[in-house]
């Protein structure tokens, strides 16, 4: 697996400028080849879906049954990009428009090209699981804002049952709250403190008019080369369960990854409405898709 070091905001901005000319050849952006995520000797990644029902998002990215069709690296269809590392669609992903307008670059989805219902899928915790947040990070050049955000909704708060990471920009008021919390020393790099590092972040409603604050658990991660699903399970869900919180479960969690503007690395937020905090079950409120 490649190793990616997360940069500060100024370095990130220069990096975006340097790769802007590569949008026409997205597989090479950030210095990656089409098989940059391939791991020697890995097996196909098993699907996670007990219903096998079609889903609007899945229908837009699923590979052809017999090796030909629209959704493949050579024939992406309505997708901006499809990548199959090592020519293995079970470990691949597509950059999919969140709306029918493919030019809506502030509303993109990064979607596995294998059936994965969502954040609750246990195979996402495996050490050999594809790093879909890394795939999303490697796709941010499709957007136009340096203040990017990558988010996934909980099972409770999503509209479709195919795993999809929203690739968009961070809501401005949320950015201010996050930066303020980091400056105040409320967000450490110690992943074991994640469960107790609760900050208040301003979000908006669907009309972008009213604002309010909700609670998010925050952690300053070092690198995008991290299985954030496994970290969330190990450092938030497991401690809560050990404390006797019977409502804690990955299915209830929503998670967001964005750049740390006040230091190194990434800020990872997680929230829910089941574990006792004044949280949320979807990440849309701190994203700005306009």
N, C-alpha and C positions, 0 to 999 in steps of 0.2 A: 504494500500500500504506500502511496506517496505520503510525504509529510508536508503539511502546510503550516507555516508560521503566520499567525494573525498579526496584522500591522496596526499601527495607530491610524487616526483619521487622515492625517496629511499624507502618509505613505500610501494609504488605501486610495485616496483621490488620485494620486499620481499613477497608481496601478491601473485604475479604471481608464484614465486618459490614454495610457499606453496600449490598452487592448481594445480601445474603441474601434480601431480599424479592422479588428479581427472578427467583428460580429458576423460578417459574411461567412466566416469559417469557424463557427463556435467550438468545434472539437479541439481547436488549437489554442483557445483562449486560456489564460493562466498557465500556459506552457504544458497543457495536457494533450496527450494523444487520445484517440478514441478508445483505446484499451487501457487508459491510465489507472483505472480502478481494478483491473483484472488481477486476481491473485492466483498464482500457480498452484494447481492441485485442488482448487476449491470445487465443490459440487454445486449442482443446480440448487437454487434457493427455493425451498418448498413454499407453496402458496399458503395463505391464511384466510380461509373463507369457508364457513360451514354451510352457507346457503347457495353459493354459486349463482346468485341472481345477478342479472345485468345491472349496471350502474352507469349513469350518464358520463361520469368522469372515466370510468374503466373502459366504456365503449369507445372513448376518444383516443385511447392509447394502447389498447390490447393488441398484441402481435397477431399476425395471421396464423391460421391453424396449420398451414402446410408450407410455410416459408415464403409465401408470396402475398402481396397485398399492400394496403396503404401504410400501416403503422410499422415501419422498420427504419433503420438509419438511412437507407437510400430512398425510402418513400415515407416521409414523416406525416403525410396527410395535412391535417389542420394544425399539427404541432410545429413549434418553432425548431425543435430538435428532438431526435430520438437517439439514444446511445445504448448499445449493447456491449458492455465490456467483454472482450474475448469472444464476441459473437454469441453471447449467452443472454437471451432476453429475460431470463428469470432474475438476472442481476442488473438489469438495465433500468433506465428512467427516460421520461419524456418531459420536455418543457412545454406545458400546455396552457393556452390562453384561458384565463378565468372567466372571460366573457366571450361571446361570439366574435367580437371585434379583435382580431389577432394583433392589432396595433395598440391595444390597451396594455402598454408595457408596465404599468403600475399594478396590474392585476394578473399575475402569472401563477401557475401551479407547477410544482415539480412532482411527478407522479411515477411510481414504480411501474414497470412493464411486466409485473407479475401480480397476481391477485392478492392484495393485502388490504384487509378491511380498514385498519386504522391503528391508532396509538396503542390499543389494547392487545395487539397481536403478540403472542409470546415469542415468536421466532425473531422479532426485532431485538431481543435481548441477547441473542447469541453472539459469540465473539466473531463469527464469520459472516454476520449479517451485512448487507450493503449499507454504506453510510449515506443515507438519503439526505441528511443535512449537509454533508460535504458536496453531494451532487448539486444541491440547491445553491450552496455557496459558489461553486464553480460556474453557476449559471447566472449570477447577478449582473453580468455584463449585458444581458438582454434588457434590463431596466435602465432608467435614466437618472436615478437618484443615488448619491453616495451614501445616504443614511438609510440603508436597506434593513429589512426585517424578514426573518424566516419564521413562519409560525404554523403550528398544527393544532386543530381543535380536538376537543374530547369527543368520545362517543356520544355523550349527552348533548353536545352543542353543535355537531356537524350536520350538514344536509345530505351528504353522500357517503356511502360506505366503500369507497376506494381511498386508500391512504393518499393524501395529498398535502404537500407543504406549500403554504402560501408564500410567494416571493413578491414582496412589495416594499413600501417604505414605512418607516416608523412615524406614528402620529406625533406631531411636534410637541404637544404638551406632555406626552408620555416620555419623550426624550429628555425634557427638562427635569422631570421627576427622577428618572433613572440617573442622570448625571449628578443631580443633587445628592442622591442617596450614596453614590460611589464616593463623592467628595467627603461625605460625612462619615465614611468608614463603615457603612452598613452592609457592604457587599464584599466579602472576602473571597480569596482563592481556595479556601479550605472547603472541599466538596462535602465534607462531613457536617459542616455547619449550615448547609443549604436548607435543610428542613426548618431551621429556626430563623433564618435571615429573611424576614418578612418586611416588604416595603410597600408603600402606597403609590399607585401609579394612576394618573388621570386617563380616563378613556372617554369615548364619545358614543352616542347612540347611533342608530342606523340613519338618522336624519342629519347627522353631523352638527347638531344644534346644542343639545344639552351635554354637559360634562359632569363627570363624577369620578371619584377615586375608588379603586378596588385593590385588594391585597394580592400581592404576588410574592412567591418565594424567589430569591435572587441569588445567583452564584456567578462569580467571575472565573470562567473557564480559560485555560491557557490556549487551546488549539481547537480548530474545527475537526481535527483528526480524533474525534471522540465519539463514542456511542452514547449520545445524549439520552436515548431511551433507557439504556442500562443504568446510566448514572442517576436518572430520575427514580428508577425502581429501587436502586441500592441505597440512595441517600435521602429520599423523601418518603416513598411508599413503605419500604421495609421498616424504617424507624417509627413511622406513625403506627403501623400495625403492632409493633412491639410495645408501643405505649398504650395499646388497647383501643386504638381508633379503628373500629370495625368497618367504617365507611371508606377508608383509604383504599384506592384501587387505581391502576393505570387508566382504566376506562374513563375515569372521571377527570383526568388531567388534561390541561391544555398547556402548550409550551411555545416559547418564542426565543429565538437567538438573534442577537444583533451585536454590532461592534461596540466596544467599550471606548467612549470618547474621552474618558478621564484617566486612562491608563492603558495597560497592555491587555490583549486577549479579547474575550467575548463576554457579554452579559447574557445569561440564560435565565429566563423567567418561567415559572410554573405556577399555575393556579387551578383551583377547583372550588366547588360549592359544597363539598361533602366533609371536609376535614376540620372545620371549625373556624377557618379564616373567612373574611368578607371577600370571597373570591369570585371568579367567573368560570364558566365552562366553555367559553370560546374566546379566541384571541383577537377576533375582528375589531374589538373596541380600541385597541392600541395600534392598529394598522391604518394607514392612509392610502386608499386605493384610487383616490381621485386623480 
